[in-house]
Amino acid sequence: MAKLWQKNYTLDSMMEHFTVRNDYINDEELVLSDLIGSAAHARGLERIGILSTEECKALLEGLEEIAKLRKENSFPITVSDEDCHTAIEGYLTEKVGEAGKKIHTGRSRNDQVQTALRVYMREALLKLSEATLEASSSLIKLAQKNKDVPMPGRTHMQIAMPSSVALWSLSFAEELLEETGMLLSLYDVMNQSPLGSAASYGVTLPLDRKFTSDLMGFAKVQNNVLYANNSRGKFEAFFLDHAEYIALTLSKLAQDLILFTLPEFGYFSLPRELCTGSSIMPQKKNPDGLELARSRTALIGSCSMRVKAIIKALPSGYNRDFQDTKEPLIEGYRTTEELVLIMTEMIDNLTVHPEALKKACVPELYATDRVMEKVLSGGNFRDSYKNVGLNLESVEAEDPVESLKKRTSIGTTGNLGLDNDLSWLSSLSLKVENEKGRLKDVYSALVPSISEVIL
C-alpha cells in the first residue's frame, strides 16, 4: 500500500531510509495496540455515519484477522510500509475494499500513533508492576525464611551496627513496593485517550471522543487536543523515569550481592546455573548477570535522557522528532522488565549461609550498643560515646541473634513489620489484577483475540 502521506511523487531513497530508519521494526511492538485504537475509531465512525454498519463489521473482522496473524508472528511490518499503521490499513483495504480506505477518516497518523502508544504504555505499566511485585514477593519470602539470621550492617562499606538478612532483604522489597505504587499512580495519568486530537487541532467531523475513549477502557478523554499532542514524549519520559527508579533499586541490590557472594564474605551464594565462566580461567564462576544489572540500569537511564533530549526544545504541535521517542521507550521498557525478571530469579535461588553471617558479627559491631547501654544507665550520650570510643578493645561480642531482638522500634530487626509488607503487597497485587481483568474484558469486546495475548 502507498504510504499514508503519499503524494504524486516518489520519495528519494536516501530520504526514505533516513525518515523511516528503525521505525517499522519498533512498530512490531505496537500492532496489537494499534488494533485496539483502530477498532474503537471504526466504531466511532459508524456512530457518526461515516461508516455503515456493514462496513464497520467488515473492518472489525479484518482487525481480528490481523490479531490472529500477529499471534502467529505472520503479520510483518516492512520498510516500505514505514510503520504498522500503513500495514494495517493496507491489509484492511485489500480485504474489505472501500471501507479500508475510510478507516483513517478524521485521524492523523499522529493521534493514531499516540493512541497506540497510550494503550501500549498502559499495558506495559501493568506488566512491569506485576513483575516488580513478584520481585518484592521473593524478597519478602527471603526475609521470612531468614528472620533471625544476623548480618553486619555497613556504612561507608565498613562494619557499622547489627542488622539481619531479613532487614536487608525487606529494605529492597519495600523500595520496590513503593516504586510499584508510583507506577500505578502514573497509570492513572496515562489512562486518558488522545484519539480524535488529529494533528494537534482536531477536525470538523463530530467525532465522539468520549465514546471511543470508553470503548478502549480509558478513564477519561485527554481534553485539550493540543495538549494531547504536546504530551507525546513527555508521557514516555514519565514512564522511563519510573522504570529507571526500579532499575536503580535493583542495581544496588546487584552490587550488594556481588560483594556478599565473594568468597571473602561468603554471606550468600548463587547457583552455578546463574553464573558464567571465563574464556581463560577454568575455575571461574562469574556473577555476570549482577554486573550487567548495573550496566542495564545505565542503559535504561539513557533511554529516559534520549526522550527528554528529543522533546526539550520542540515547539507546540506535532513535529517529526517524536518518531525517535518510540525506540528508547520500547528498549527501556523491555530492558527493565528483563532486569526485574532475572533479578527475581537470582533472589529465588540465593543460598544464605547463616554461620558465615554470624561469624562476621565481630565485637566492634556492638560498639554503639554499649554507648546506648551507658545512656540507659543514666550517662549522657557525648561522654558515653567518648568512653566507648577510647576503649574499643573492651567491647565484646554478644549473641548476634539475641541482639536483633533488642531493637524494637518500628522497622528494626526486632520489629520488621512483615505483616504490613505482606498487606501492602496484596493490596497492590489486587489493583493490578483487577485492572488487567477489566482491560481484558474491554479488549475482548473490541478485538477478541487480543485479550488472549496483550496482557
C-alpha positions as a printed Julia matrix, in Angstrom:
455×3 Matrix{Float64}:
   0.0     0.0    0.0
   1.1     3.6   -0.58
   2.3     5.48   2.45
  -0.37    7.28   4.48
   1.06   10.64   3.41
   1.66    9.63  -0.25
   1.69   12.43  -2.86
   2.2    12.4   -6.62
   5.94   11.82  -6.41
   8.39    9.16  -5.29
  10.43    9.9   -2.21
  14.2     9.9   -2.6
  15.52    6.51  -1.42
  18.1     8.01   0.92
  15.46   10.27   2.44
  13.12    7.29   2.83
  15.78    5.39   4.76
  16.59    8.45   6.85
  12.98    9.17   7.77
  11.93    5.56   8.35
  15.12    4.11   9.88
  14.07    1.55  12.54
  10.52    2.8   12.93
   9.0    -0.14  11.08
  10.91   -2.54  13.37
   9.77   -0.75  16.52
   6.2    -0.87  15.26
   6.19   -4.65  15.51
   5.57   -3.95  19.22
   2.63   -1.65  18.51
   0.5    -3.75  16.14
  -1.89   -5.09  18.78
  -2.15   -1.71  20.49
  -3.0    -0.05  17.18
  -5.72   -2.64  16.54
  -7.45   -1.53  19.73
  -7.36    2.12  18.66
  -8.45    1.29  15.12
 -11.36   -0.84  16.3
 -12.58    1.96  18.58
 -12.16    4.53  15.79
 -14.13    2.37  13.36
 -16.96    2.12  15.87
 -16.78    5.88  16.34
 -17.01    6.47  12.58
 -20.03    4.19  12.42
 -21.62    6.18  15.23
 -21.47    9.43  13.2
 -22.47    7.85   9.88
 -19.11    7.81   8.1
 -19.17    4.01   8.08
 -22.21    1.84   7.57
 -22.93   -0.98   9.99
 -21.78   -3.48   7.35
 -18.56   -1.59   6.69
 -17.76   -1.34  10.37
 -18.44   -5.06  10.84
 -16.13   -5.9    7.94
 -13.37   -3.7    9.36
 -13.67   -5.22  12.81
 -13.44   -8.69  11.27
 -10.35   -7.58   9.38
  -8.75   -6.27  12.55
  -9.5    -9.6   14.24
  -7.76  -11.4   11.37
  -4.68   -9.23  11.84
  -4.69  -10.0   15.57
  -4.69  -13.73  14.8
  -1.9   -13.32  12.25
   0.11  -11.31  14.75
  -0.3   -14.05  17.36
   1.29  -16.42  14.84
   4.01  -13.89  14.02
   2.63  -13.73  10.49
   1.98  -10.03  10.11
   5.36   -8.5    9.25
   5.97   -4.77   9.0
   8.32   -3.89   6.13
  10.4    -0.82   5.43
   8.11    0.05   2.53
   5.18    0.18   4.98
   7.07    2.68   7.15
   5.05    1.63  10.18
   2.35   -0.71  11.43
  -0.39    1.85  10.75
   0.16    1.75   6.99
   0.47   -2.05   7.07
  -2.83   -2.39   8.93
  -4.69   -0.01   6.65
  -3.22   -1.74   3.6
  -4.39   -5.15   4.83
  -7.89   -3.82   5.53
  -8.13   -2.14   2.13
  -7.09   -5.34   0.4
  -9.55   -7.43   2.42
 -12.64   -5.21   2.61
 -12.14   -2.67  -0.19
 -13.6     0.82   0.16
 -14.21    0.52   3.89
 -10.48    0.08   4.37
  -9.91    3.43   2.7
 -12.33    5.08   5.13
 -10.84    3.95   8.44
  -8.33    6.81   8.56
 -11.1     9.39   8.27
 -10.76   12.0   10.99
  -7.42   10.63  12.21
  -3.92   11.81  11.61
  -1.09    9.34  11.83
  -0.06   11.34  14.88
  -3.1    10.65  17.04
  -3.18    7.11  15.69
   0.39    6.61  16.95
  -0.42    8.49  20.17
  -3.37    6.22  20.87
  -1.4     3.04  20.14
   1.41    4.25  22.39
  -1.0     5.14  25.19
  -2.56    1.67  25.01
   0.93    0.13  24.89
   2.26    2.11  27.85
  -0.85    1.41  29.89
  -0.32   -2.32  29.45
   3.43   -2.02  29.96
   2.82   -0.31  33.31
   0.64   -3.21  34.44
   3.12   -5.84  33.24
   6.06   -4.07  34.85
   4.06   -3.6   38.06
   3.24   -7.3   38.12
   6.89   -8.29  37.58
   8.12   -5.83  40.22
   5.58   -7.12  42.73
   6.86  -10.64  42.09
  10.39   -9.44  42.87
   9.09   -7.83  46.08
   7.33  -11.07  46.99
  10.56  -13.03  46.53
  12.43  -10.62  48.78
   9.73  -10.87  51.45
   9.93  -14.69  51.32
  13.69  -14.46  51.71
  13.14  -12.3   54.79
  10.58  -14.7   56.25
  12.97  -17.64  55.89
  15.85  -15.72  57.46
  14.08  -13.58  60.03
  16.56  -14.39  62.8
  19.74  -14.64  60.74
  22.1   -11.83  61.79
  24.11   -9.8   59.31
  26.6    -6.98  59.82
  25.16   -3.62  58.87
  27.58   -1.39  56.99
  28.09    2.3   56.34
  30.89    3.55  54.1
  31.28   -0.2   53.41
  32.74   -0.6   56.91
  31.32   -2.62  59.81
  28.66   -0.45  61.47
  25.84   -1.97  63.56
  23.92   -5.24  63.92
  21.46   -6.0   61.15
  19.8    -9.09  59.72
  19.21  -10.79  56.39
  15.53  -10.01  56.83
  16.12   -6.29  57.39
  18.43   -6.15  54.36
  16.01   -8.07  52.16
  12.93   -6.11  53.23
  14.69   -2.81  52.55
  14.67   -3.7   48.85
  11.19   -5.25  49.0
   9.67   -2.09  50.45
  11.53    0.11  47.98
  10.13   -1.91  45.09
   6.64   -1.8   46.6
   6.93    1.98  46.8
   8.06    2.14  43.19
   5.22   -0.12  42.09
   2.83    2.29  43.76
   4.46    5.07  41.74
   3.94    3.04  38.55
   0.27    2.63  39.36
  -0.08    6.35  40.1
   1.48    7.01  36.7
  -1.03    4.54  35.25
  -3.8     6.9   36.36
  -2.09    9.71  34.43
  -1.59    7.57  31.32
  -5.16    6.33  31.38
  -6.63    9.04  29.14
  -7.42    8.87  25.44
  -5.79   11.18  22.87
  -7.86    9.71  20.0
  -9.64   12.39  17.99
  -6.99   15.05  18.54
  -5.75   14.5   14.95
  -2.63   16.52  14.08
  -2.99   18.62  17.27
  -6.09   20.65  16.37
  -8.97   18.2   15.89
 -11.15   18.0   12.77
 -14.53   19.33  11.68
 -16.21   15.92  11.96
 -18.4    15.46  15.06
 -16.17   12.74  16.48
 -17.46   11.41  19.78
 -14.16   11.27  21.65
 -15.74   10.1   24.89
 -17.43    7.2   23.11
 -14.16    5.91  21.65
 -12.33    6.57  24.92
 -14.87    4.48  26.81
 -14.62    1.7   24.22
 -10.87    1.46  24.85
 -11.37    1.46  28.6
  -9.71    4.78  29.28
 -10.75    6.62  32.42
 -11.22    9.88  30.52
 -10.57   11.81  27.32
  -7.39   13.87  27.23
  -9.34   17.07  26.82
  -7.27   19.72  25.04
  -6.3    18.41  21.59
  -3.08   20.42  21.51
  -2.09   19.18  24.97
  -2.8    15.65  23.77
  -0.08   16.18  21.17
   2.29   18.1   23.43
   2.22   15.28  25.98
   3.8    12.96  23.45
   7.35   12.27  24.51
   6.71   13.62  27.99
   4.48   10.66  28.89
   7.16    8.34  27.5
   9.73   10.13  29.68
   7.45    9.75  32.72
   7.33    6.02  32.04
  11.08    5.66  31.58
  11.88    7.73  34.67
   9.73    5.42  36.78
  11.36    2.38  35.15
  14.77    3.82  35.99
  13.85    4.12  39.68
  13.14    0.38  39.74
  16.4    -0.32  37.92
  18.35    1.83  40.39
  16.97   -0.21  43.28
  17.91   -3.46  41.58
  21.35   -2.14  40.69
  22.06   -1.5   44.38
  20.78   -4.99  45.2
  23.03   -6.43  42.48
  26.04   -4.58  43.87
  25.36   -5.91  47.37
  25.08   -9.44  46.04
  28.32   -9.12  44.08
  30.09   -8.2   47.33
  28.32  -10.58  49.68
  28.78  -13.61  47.41
  32.55  -13.04  47.23
  34.44  -15.91  48.92
  35.98  -13.33  51.26
  32.47  -12.54  52.54
  30.63  -15.8   51.91
  27.31  -14.47  53.21
  25.38  -15.75  50.21
  25.97  -17.83  47.11
  24.32  -18.19  43.71
  23.88  -21.48  41.87
  26.35  -22.09  39.07
  23.49  -22.09  36.57
  23.17  -18.34  37.16
  26.89  -17.67  36.74
  29.02  -17.63  33.61
  32.62  -18.68  33.09
  35.92  -17.3   31.88
  37.43  -17.94  28.47
  40.88  -18.44  30.02
  40.42  -19.29  33.72
  38.67  -22.66  34.09
  37.82  -22.17  37.76
  35.74  -19.02  37.29
  32.02  -18.73  38.02
  31.32  -15.06  37.43
  28.24  -13.08  38.56
  27.88  -11.57  35.1
  24.12  -11.22  35.48
  24.62   -8.99  38.51
  27.27   -6.94  36.75
  25.04   -6.49  33.73
  22.19   -5.46  36.04
  24.32   -2.42  36.88
  25.05   -1.59  33.24
  21.45   -2.2   32.12
  20.41    0.37  34.7
  22.6     2.89  32.89
  21.03    1.84  29.58
  17.53    2.42  30.97
  18.56    5.82  32.29
  19.97    6.71  28.88
  16.63    5.85  27.25
  14.91    8.36  29.5
  17.53   11.01  28.72
  17.2    10.36  24.98
  13.48   11.05  25.06
  13.86   14.22  27.12
  16.69   15.45  24.92
  14.48   14.99  21.84
  11.49   16.91  23.21
  13.19   19.6   25.3
  13.19   22.35  22.64
  10.27   21.4   20.4
   7.59   23.95  19.57
   3.98   23.01  20.3
   2.1    20.98  17.73
   3.25   17.82  16.0
   6.91   17.51  14.98
   8.51   14.5   13.3
  11.1    14.38  16.09
   8.53   12.45  18.12
   9.16    9.4   15.93
  12.54    8.93  17.6
  10.98    8.63  21.07
   9.45    5.24  20.23
  12.67    3.26  20.14
  14.0     4.34  23.56
  10.55    3.8   25.08
  10.35    0.22  23.86
  14.01   -0.52  24.58
  13.8     0.99  28.06
  10.63   -0.9   28.94
  11.82   -4.27  27.64
  15.2    -3.88  29.34
  13.58   -3.01  32.68
  11.17   -5.91  32.5
  14.0    -8.33  31.71
  16.11   -6.88  34.53
  13.3    -7.36  37.05
  12.69  -10.95  35.92
  16.35  -12.02  36.08
  16.88  -10.39  39.47
  13.79  -12.18  40.78
  15.25  -15.49  39.62
  18.51  -14.71  41.4
  16.69  -13.86  44.63
  14.66  -17.06  44.4
  17.83  -19.14  44.0
  20.02  -17.35  46.53
  21.56  -19.53  49.25
  22.06  -17.9   52.65
  24.99  -19.04  54.83
  23.99  -18.33  58.47
  27.28  -19.45  60.02
  29.35  -17.12  57.85
  26.98  -14.28  58.7
  27.19  -14.96  62.45
  30.97  -15.19  62.26
  31.04  -11.79  60.57
  29.36  -10.18  63.6
  32.65   -9.12  65.2
  32.88   -7.24  68.56
  33.18   -3.74  67.08
  29.69   -4.21  65.6
  28.3    -3.72  69.13
  30.15   -0.51  70.0
  27.08    1.68  69.54
  25.03   -0.76  71.65
  27.49   -0.24  74.51
  27.0     3.52  74.21
  23.21    3.1   74.41
  23.57    0.89  77.49
  25.5     3.64  79.27
  22.84    6.18  78.27
  20.1     3.95  79.67
  22.09    3.7   82.9
  21.99    7.49  83.29
  25.02    8.67  81.36
  24.86   11.41  78.74
  25.4    10.46  75.13
  28.52   12.54  74.43
  30.58   11.24  77.37
  29.33    7.68  76.82
  30.3     7.87  73.15
  33.77    9.14  74.05
  34.29    6.5   76.71
  33.45    3.6   74.38
  35.44    5.12  71.53
  38.57    5.35  73.66
  38.17    1.78  74.92
  37.13   -0.17  71.83
  39.33   -3.11  72.84
  36.97   -3.72  75.76
  33.88   -4.03  73.55
  32.85   -7.67  73.49
  30.74   -9.6   71.05
  27.34  -10.82  72.12
  24.84  -13.36  70.88
  24.03  -11.88  67.44
  20.55  -13.4   67.35
  19.62  -12.02  70.78
  21.0    -8.65  69.72
  18.42   -8.48  66.92
  15.56   -8.77  69.39
  16.73   -5.73  71.4
  15.8    -3.41  68.54
  12.07   -2.88  68.9
  11.37    0.42  67.15
   9.2     0.19  64.04
  11.14   -1.2   61.11
  14.13   -2.5   63.07
  15.33   -6.1   63.32
  13.05   -6.91  66.25
  10.0    -5.24  64.74
  10.26   -5.73  60.97
   6.62   -5.18  60.06
   6.4    -8.24  57.83
   2.61   -8.35  58.12
   2.39   -4.76  56.91
   4.62   -5.55  53.94
   2.51   -8.58  53.04
  -0.64   -6.46  53.25
   0.96   -3.78  51.07
   1.99   -6.41  48.52
  -1.5    -7.89  48.49
  -3.19   -4.52  48.02
  -1.02   -3.55  45.05
  -1.31   -7.02  43.5
  -5.1    -6.85  43.71
  -5.14   -3.47  41.98
  -3.01   -4.8   39.12
  -5.05   -8.0   38.83
  -8.36   -6.1   38.78
  -7.18   -3.64  36.14
  -5.79   -6.4   33.94
  -9.1    -8.24  34.17
 -11.01   -5.09  33.3
  -8.86   -4.4   30.24
  -9.15   -7.99  29.06
 -12.93   -7.56  29.02
 -12.61   -4.21  27.21
 -10.3    -5.62  24.56
 -12.37   -8.75  24.15
 -15.34   -6.61  23.15
 -13.26   -4.78  20.51
 -10.86   -7.37  19.06
 -11.47  -10.7   20.84
  -8.18  -12.43  20.01
  -6.12   -9.61  21.5
  -7.24  -10.25  25.06
  -5.51  -13.63  24.96
  -2.05  -12.21  24.32
  -1.86   -8.48  25.03
  -1.84   -8.67  28.84
